[in-house]
């Protein structure tokens, strides 16, 4: 079983310290990083943009086609990191701005029908409020985004449970998947980030297996990161059990390296690529 590989390319200067392998905010740096991903052998890239204006979608499409690279997903983290937008904001006008930002990324990714990731933009339960109220706002926001993506581009949305230090909504992938089912958000799939899971899950392989229920696998994307957020193989994650679990649920999505560029981008990228090849010969 061979799974497709992807690597993260970030054009958000405010995220220079973040866990993305290739960084560069200018179009020249951004497109050079696409060439590096191709040089190593990745099947696709996962992109993080400050907004839809800085990097041309049409030029990106041309570059990716020339390189025979796919687009695995587009991250929305700049919505929070740069613009402080949240899908669970209490004020309706603030949520509308957040939804509009995500929808603009869905439009940008439209030529590929590529999914958009909801991670830090999910927000959190505010101090003093009931969790159920924040979840109602999250469900409403995801429902609107989901409908926009599905009807316009036949694309999915990836929802990423984060660790307890980054959100208090969902920190375990099984809980999030079951909640999505109760909300009839069948086009919103789970992004299983192995770094966050290393913090929150009792057993990573079992958590992955638990995301297949009622005949459906809810995992749409995997962030292939070791326990220390370095490239897989540079921490203590049990890769073999995770590979077995992904095979058992018939996972067909990408394995994407969202890791620190340590000791440098090329080393981290090559280690990510080799670890995927070794795990899924």
N, C-alpha and C positions, 0 to 999 in steps of 0.2 A: 504494500500500500504506500503510494507516494502522495504526500500532501504538498500543496503549493506554499512557497516561501515568500515572505515580504519583509521589507525593512522600512523603518521610519525616517521621514525627511521633513524637517521642521523649518518653516520660514517665519516663525514668530520670535522676534528679538527678545521679548520679555520672557521667553521660555528657554533662553540659552543655557540655563543650569538644569534644565529638565531632562528626563530620560528618553532622549531621541538620539538616534545614532548619527544622522547627518544634520548639521545646522547651517543656516545661511539665509539671510533675509532678502538679499537682492535677487532679482530674477536670474542674473548670471550665476550666482552661487547655487541657487535652487536648481537650475537646469544642469549645472556641472555635477551636482549630487545625484541626479537621475542617472547620469552616465556612469558614476561610480557604482551605483546599485546594479546596473546592468553588467558592468565589468566583472563583478564578483559572481554573478550568476542568478540573482534573485528573479523570481517570476513576476513580482509586482512591488509597488511601493505603497506605503500608507502615509498620507500627506497631512500636514498641520499648517493651516494658513491663518494669518491675522484677520483677514476678511476676503471678500471675493474680488477686490479691486487690485491688490498688489501683484498677484500672479495671474497671468492670462490663462483662462481655461482652454482656449483654442490653441495657443502655443504649447501648452502642456500636453494636449491631446496629440499634437503633431510629434512632439518629442517622444512621447511614450510609444506611439505607433512606430516611429523610426527605430526605436530600441526594442520593440516587441515586448514591452513591459505592460503589465496590467495595473489597474488602480484598485487596490484591496479595500480601501476605505478612506474617508476624510474625517479628521478629528475636529471637534468643535470647541476644544479647550480654550481657545483665544476668546471665546464669548465670555468666559469668566475671568481668565487671567488678564486680558486687556480691557474688556468692556464692563466687567462686573455684572453680567447678565445671568439670571437664574430662572430655570423653568418652574421653580417652586416659590418664586417671589410672592409676597402677600398682595402687593398692588397689581391689579389686573393690567394696567398700562405697562408695568415693568415686565410682566410675563409675555405680553404681546411683543415687546421689543426682543425678548429672548427667542420666542418662536420665529419671528421674522428673520433673526440672525441665522438660526438653524436652517430655515427654509431657503435662505440665500445660498448656503453651502450645498443644499440638496440640488438647487438649480446649477451650481457650478459643477457638481459631480454628475449632472444629468446625462452628458454624452456617454458615460460609462455605465449608467444606472448603478453607480457605486453607493454603498451604504454610508451614512454619516453616523459618527460615534457620539453618544451622549455620555460624558464622563463627569467632569467637574461642573458642567452646566446644570446638572440635576439639582444642585443645591443641597439643603439640609433642613431638618426640623428646627425651627427657631426656638430659642429659649422661652419656656413658658407656654408653648402651644401644644395641642394634642397632635400626636404623630399622624392620626387619621386625616387631619385637615391638610397637612403637607402632602400626604399621599394622594388626596383628591386632586390637588393642584397639579401634582406630577402626572397623574393619570390623564387629566384633561389636556395638559401640554403635549404629552406623548401621543395622545389620540389625534390631535390636530396635525402634528408633525408626521405621524404615521400615514394619515390619509393623504397628505400632500405628496409624500414620497411614493406611495403605492399607486395613486391615480395618475400622477404626472409622468413617473419614470419607471414604474414597476420595480422600485428599489426598496430595500429594507432599512430599518434603523437598528443600530447596535446600542444596547443599554449596558453600561459597565458598572457593576457593583464595585465600590472602592473600599479601602480599608477604613477602620474606625476613626483614624486621624483626619480623614478627608471628607467623610459624610457620616450621617447617622440614619440614612434612609435604608439602604440595603447593603450589607457587607458580605453576604454569602450568596453564591450564585443560585443555589437551589431555591432559597426563599424568594429571590427576585423572579425566577422563572415561574414559580407557582403563582406569584402575584400577577405577573403579566397574563397568565391564563385566566385568572378571575376577572381581569379587566377587558378580556376579549381583544388583547393587543397581539394578535397572532403574527403580525408582520414586524413586530419589535422582538429582536432576538438578543440573547445574552452575549456579551463580550466577556470571555473568561480570561482575566489577567492573572497569570500565575504568580506574579509578585504579590498582588493584593491577596490572592488566595493563600499564599504561604503564611500570611499574617492571620487570616480569619478562619480558614477551614481546618477541621480536625484531620481530614484525609483528602488530599487533592484528587486522587483518582476516584474515590467514592463520590466526591462532590460532582465531578464531571459526569459520572454514570447516573447520578440522581437527576441530572437535567434532561434525561430522556424518560418521558412518562406519557401515558395515554397515547402511545404510538407516535410521539413527536420528539425530535431532538431540538432543544431550545438554544443550543450553543451555535452562534453564527460566526464567531471570530475568536481567535485566541492570541493573546499577547504572550509571546514565547520569551519569557524572562526568568532568570534564576532568582533564588531567594533573596539575594542582595541587590537586585535590579541591575546586575551586570549580565553580560551575554550568557546564555545557557551553557552550563559546564564550568562556570567560574564561581558557583555557589554550592549549596548542598541539596538542591532539588533532585528527587528521584525521577529521572527522565523516563526510565523504562516503564514504570507503573502508569505514568501519564500517557505515554504513547499507547499502551495497551487499552487504557480507558477510552481514549479518543477513537481507537479502532472499534471498540465494542459498541459505541453509539453511532458508528458509521459517519463520523465527522468528515465533512468534505470542504470545509472552508480553508482560509489561510492560516499559517503560523507566522506571526509578524513580530519582529524584534523591536519591542519598545523598551530599550535598555540604555544605560549610560554609555557614552562613547569612551569607555575606559579599557585599556590605557589610552586609546585613540580611536577615532571613528572606523578606520579601515580594519584594525584588529578586531574590534567589537563586531563589525559587520561580518567579517570572515568567520569568526567563531560562531556567530549565530547561524550562518549558512551551513557550516560543517556539522553543527549539532543537530540541525533539522535533517540533513542528509543521513547522519548516523542513526537517528532515532526512527527514521521511516525508510529504511532500505527497501 
